[in-house]
Amino acid sequence: MRSLLEAVCFFNPRQSNWATQIRQVVEKHGVPEIKEVGGKITIVLRGNANTQTLFSVNPQQPDLLEGVIIYSRINYSEILVLHLALAELPLMPAFALPETGGPMNFLGLVTAFSKLAKSIAGVERLRFAYWNQVIPIV
């Protein structure tokens, strides 16, 4: 799993498309590091103890990492998505969601994370650091 995580987060071929935004988030919130805690792998941001990591895995192949979201709850009603990365997978239609059993895509990852965030008491919005955009959770 560690090698897949490194490939998705640190050697992602799409990373150059977001280099400026990634650099800004790293400078403001800390450098991502892979850590093993209690026999489980996670990503922490050096100097930022308030982040959490969500991994998206393929339902048919749980060892296949498809995406990662690093986030932090910045106040009672808002979660800040600091980093979002997808594995390089075959292109999928934008409407494909994880429930279909197909590979994860950007929209599917954001949709799944929005559903999770909605279940957290008080959370009403997601803010995406790369775009400084806020979306309400409905």
N, C-alpha and C positions, 0 to 999 in steps of 0.2 A: 504493500500500500504506500509506503514511503516514496518509492521511486515514481509511482503514479502521481502522488501529490506534488513532488518536485517538478515533474513534467508539466502539470497543469498550472502551478502557481509561479514557477520561476523560469521555465523554458518554453513557455507558451508562444507559438508562432504569431499569435494575434496581439501579443503584449506591446509591440512597437506602435500599434494603432493608438494606444492609450498611454504612451510613455510620459507625457507631460502631466496628465492627471494622476498617474501612479506615483510619480515623483512628488507631487504636491501632497498627496495623502500620506506618503511615507514620511515626508518632512514634518507634517503636522501631527501625525498620530503614532508613528513608530515603524520600525523595520520588521517585516514579517519573518518569523523563525519557526521552523518545524520543531516540535518538542514531543517527547514521549512522557506521558504522565500516567502513572498507574498501569503501565502496559498498553495504554491507548495513545494513539497519535493525534496531535492537534496542531494548530497554528496559533502562535501568540504574537503580539506586536511588542517588540522590545520597548520598555518604558511605558506601556499602556496595559494595566492589569484588568481593565474593564471590557475587554473584547471577548467575543465568543465566535466559534467556528461551526458552520453547518456544512455537512458533506452530503452531496447527492450521489447516490449509487444506483446502478441499474437493478431493477427489481428481479430480473431473471438471473443476473450475475452480480451478487452483492460485493464481490471483490473488484468490480469494475467501477472506478471513480469517474463520475461524469461531470461534476461541478463542485465548486466551493464558494461559500459566502462567508466573509469575515465581517462581523457587525458589532455594534455597541448600542446600548440603550442610553441615549443622551439626556433624556428627561422622561417624565412619566408617560407622555403621549407619543414619543417619537423614537424610532430606531434609525440609526445611521448605518447604512451599508457602506463599509470602507473599501472592501475589495470583492470583486465577483469574477470568477474565472470558470471557463468551461473547457473540458477536454476537447481535443480535436477529433470530432466524430463526423461521420457522413452527414451531409446537409439534410435537414429535416424541414418540413413545412412549418411555418411560424405558429400554426395552431396545434401542433402535436404537444400533448401534455403527458406527464409521467404516467398517468393512469392507463395510457394506451400500451404501455410496455415497451415503447420505442425509446431510442436514445434521447437524453435531455437536450433541450435547446435553451436559448436565452429566455424566451417568453415563459417556457415551462418552469425554469428555475425561479424566476421572479414570481410567477403565479403561486408555486408551491411555498415559497418563502412568505408571501403575503398571507396565505392561509394560516401558516404557522404563527406569524406575527399577530394576526387577528385573534388568536386564542390566548394571547398574553394580556392580562388585565390592564386596561388603561391605554394600550397602544392604539393610536388612531392613524398614524402616518409612518411612511418609510421615506427617508431622505437618502439619496444616492450621492456619495461624495464626488464621484468622477464627473457628474453633470450638475451637481448642486440642485437637483430637482427633487421635489417632494410629491409623493403620490398618496392620496388618502386610501385607507384600507376600508373597503365597503363589504 
